[in-house]
Amino acid sequence: MASASGSGAPAAAEALRRRRILSSRLYLDDVPSSSSKAPVVYSPAYDISFNGMEKQHPFDSSKWGRVRNSLEDAGLLQSDRIVEPLEASEDDLLVVHSESYLNSLESSEKVARIVEVPAVALLPNLLVQQKLLYPFRKQVGGSVLSAKLALEKGWAINIGGGFHHCSAQEGGGFCAYADISLCINFAFIRLNISRVTIIDLDAHQGNGHEKDFGSDGRVYTLDMYNSGIYPFDHVAKKYIDQKVELDSGTKTEDYLENLDKALKIEVIITAEDVMRTLVYDASCYISNCSCISFSYSNQLLPHLGIVVLLILKSFQMQTLAVFVMA
């Protein structure tokens, strides 16, 4: 009897998780689609600003708006063609996260440790929810929605998200919610996707999603990162299918050469798949100063374009490209 009860618990949990995904509104199913919209997701609510406190962390928490402005200034995007996502609800977040983890975010001290800004611990949690966690939840909604738009258009970009240090059980590195894991889990159920490739080009190792999908054969991970900086997660490293470790000061040409080689290996390994979804974390890029950089500037567009073209030209199968830009 105990054995039957034990085996039934995981099945019940999976059924609940599936119901949460199917009942979610994040895919905007009740909003008429418009062919005039571009598969670019963004909300002004993405940007985080609170009396300068956000500047206490090297992560630029207002860059998403500047990326949007750069796209518009370059004539690549019109504001009325951007798709605005919904905020991820508690039920949406529970698809991946546990109730205990979400409850822990009601502690400002806990959130302060995750975003690595000690002063956040002194704020009332209501304020932390409004000024910090709400923008994160909007970006989560954008990452999840991007997969659906990619299925419709062939590609999609969320100008935000890519919180690759957060796993189902723990946040860190300015990442409070596991949007990459949520995006993929939604795609498996709602979009009938069978295989996913994560290409993580952030300067830091993407230890969050690596832990979440370490034993999931449907997900292939290519992670190219600076091995001499945070998070030094040796447990998560074991789950990387193809890792490319670089040093500080890597030249742009060397970086792109390493990326091109890695992508060719990935194509050979996954070439048997007829349909594979690509989730590309474009959190960082190579700047003209020939080093692994940590923020966007006016050099964003040409270098991001090079990387995207390298990825797309290297895939010889039908591919959905979902770009998330933390």
N, C-alpha and C positions, 0 to 999 in steps of 0.2 A: 504493500500500500504506500509506504514512504517513497519507494522508487517511482511509482506512478505519479505521485504528487510532485516529486522533484522534477520529473521530465515534463510535467504539464506547466510548470511555472515559466520556463523559457518560452514555450509556445504561446502562452497568454501574453507575455511581455512583447513578443514579436507581433502578435495580432494587434495589440494596443498601439504599438509604434506605427504599424501599417495604417491603422485607422486615423491616426494623427496626421500622417502624410496625406492621405486621400481627402481629408476634410480641411486641409490648410487652404488659406486664401492667398498665399504668397505668389502663386502662379497667375494671379489676376484673372482667373477664369470668368469672373463676373463683370469684367471690364471689356467692352468691345475692342478687338484688336484693330489697329489702323496701319495700313501699308505706308502711311506717311512717316511713321515713327522709325527711328534708327534703333538697332539692337544695342544701344548704349544706355546704361542704367546709372542714374545719379540722383541725389537729393541734396538741396542746400543743408539739410539736417545732418549730413555726413560730417561737416566740419565741427571740430571741438574747440571751444573758446570759453574761458571763464576767468576773467580778471588777470590774465597773464599766467595763471597757474600751469597751463598746458606747456609753457615754455621751459618748465623745470625738467623736461625729458627731451632727449635729442630727437625723438620721433616727432616729425612735423605733422601735427594733428589738424592742420588747416590746409594741407596741400591739395586735398581732393578738389576743392573749389578752384584752385589755381590750374589744376590739370584740365578741368572743364573749360576754364577761360582760355587756356592755351589752345585747346582744340577749336574753340570758336574763333579766336583771333587768327588762327591759321586757315580758317575757312573750311575746316574739315567737319564741322558740326554746327547745327543751329539749335538754339535752346528749346524751341518748340517741338523738336524731334526727339528729345531725351525722354526716356521712360522713367517715371518715379516709382520706386518700390514701396511696399508696405513694411511696417515694422514687424519683425519676427515676434510672434506671441509666445507666451510661456509654453503652450502646447507644441508649437513649432520647435522650440529649443529642446523640449523633452524628447524629441526624436533621437537626439544624440546624448544630451546631458542628463545627469541624474537630478532628482529633486534636491538632494543634499547639496550638490554643487551650486545649483541656482539659488538655493536658500543662503548659501555662504556669501553670495554677492550682496546680501542685505547688510553685510558688515563693511563699513567704509574702510576699515583696516585691511580687510581681505582684498578689496579692490585696489587699495593703495599699493599693496605688494604686487598685484598683477600688472598694474600700469607703471610701477616703479617710480611713483611720485609720492614720497612720504606725506606731503601736506594734505593729500586727499583723505588721509585717515582722520583729519580734524574736521571734516565737513559732515553735516547731517546727511544720512544716506539718501533721503529724498532728493537732495540736491545732486548727489552723485548719480542717482538714477536718471535724472533729467538732463544733466549737463554732460555726462560721460557714457553711461550705459545705453541710454536711448539712441544716441548717434551710432553706437556699435550695433544695436539691434536693427536699425534701419539698413546698415551696410550688410548685415546678414541676410535680410530680405532681398537685397540687391543681388547678392551672390547666388542665392537659390533661384531667383527669377531668371538670371542670366542663362542658366542651363536650358530653360524652356525656350527662351528667345533664340538661343543657338540652334535648337532643333528646328525652329521655324525659318531662321535666316542663314544658318550655316556657321555663324559666329556671333559672339556677343561680348561686350565689355562691361564689367561693373567697375566704375571709377571709385573704388573703395573695396573694403573686404580684404581677403587674403590673410586672415589672422592665423597664420600657420604654426604659431607656438602654442595654441590652445588645443588641447585634446578633450575628449569627452569628460574626463575626470578632473582636469586641472588647467587653469589659465596661467599666463606668464608672458613676459616680453611685450607688454602693451596689447595683449590679445586676450579678451575676456570670453569670447564665444567661438566655437569651432565651425566657422562658416563653410570652410572647404569640405569638412566631413558632412555637414548638413546638406550642402549642395549635391554631393555625390549620392547620399542616401535617398534624397528626394528623386533624383534622376533615375536611380535603379527602379523605384516603384512607379512613379508617375510617367516617366518617359520611356520605360521598357529598355533602358540602356543595360548592356551586359558587360561592357569592359570600359575602364577609365584609365587614362594616363595622366598623372600629375607631373608637370614640369615646373619645378620650383627654382626660380633664379634669384630669389632674395639673397642678399649677402650672408644671411644667417641660415643655419640648418633648419628645415621645417619639421621640427620634432613632434609637433602636435598631431598632424595628419598621419605622420609615419607610425605613431603609436596606435592610432585608431584603425589603420588598415594593414597593420603588420602581418596579420594572419589571413588576410582576404586576398585570394588569388585573382580576384576580378580587377584589382587596382595595381597598376605598375607605377613606381615612383622613380623619377629622375631628379636628383637634387644636386645642384652645383652651388657651392657656398665657400665662404672663407672659414677654413678650419681653425683659425687662431682666435676666433671671437665667440661670444655667446651663441648657443646655449651649452656647448660641450656635452651634449646628451648622447653618451656612448650606447645606452640601451636602445634609443631610437635609431641610431646608426645601423644597427643590425637589421632593421626592417627596410632599408633603402635598397631598391633593386639595382640602381645604378647611381653611384655617388661620384662626384667630381669635386675634389677638395683643392681649393686655391689658396694662395698666400696674399696678404696685403701687398699692394703695389703691382698687382697683375696688370699688364698692359692690355689696352683695348683689343689689339689684334690677337694677342694670345688668348684672351677670354673668348672671343668669337670663334677662334679656331677650335678651342676645347669644346665649346657648345656645339659646333657643327659636327664634330666627331661623335659626341655623345648622342646627338639626335639620330645620326646614321645607325648607331648601334641599337637605339630604341626601335627604329623602324624595322630592322632585321628581326628583332625579338618578337615584335607584336604584329608582324606583317600578315599573319594568318587571320587576323580579325577583319571582318567585313565592315563593321561599324565600331568605332572606338571614340569615346568622348575625351577630349583633351582639356584639362584644367591647368591653366598657366598662371602661376603666381608671379606677377611682374612687379613685385614690391620694390626692387632696387634695379639699378641699371649701371652701365659703365659710362662714366663721365669723361670729359676731355682731359681731366687731370690724370688719366691713366691709372686709376685706382678703383677698388670696389667702393662705391658710394652708398650713402644712406638716405638720400633725399632727392626730390625732383628739382630741376631747375629748367632754364630755357633750352637746355640740351636734351630734354626728355624725348621730344617727338622723333628726331632722327634716329636716336639709338634704339628707342622702343620699336620703331618701324623696322630697323635692321633685324632685331631679335625675332619679331613676329614673322617677318618674311622667311628667316632661317627655319623657323618652326614649320610654317605652312608648306614651304617648298620641300621639306624633308619627309613629309607624310604622303605616302603613295596610296593610302586607303581612304575611304570616305570618313571624314573626321569632323566632329563638332568642336569648334574652338571656343572655349569659355575663358576669358581673360579676367583676372581679378587683380586689382592694383592697390596694394596696401600702402 
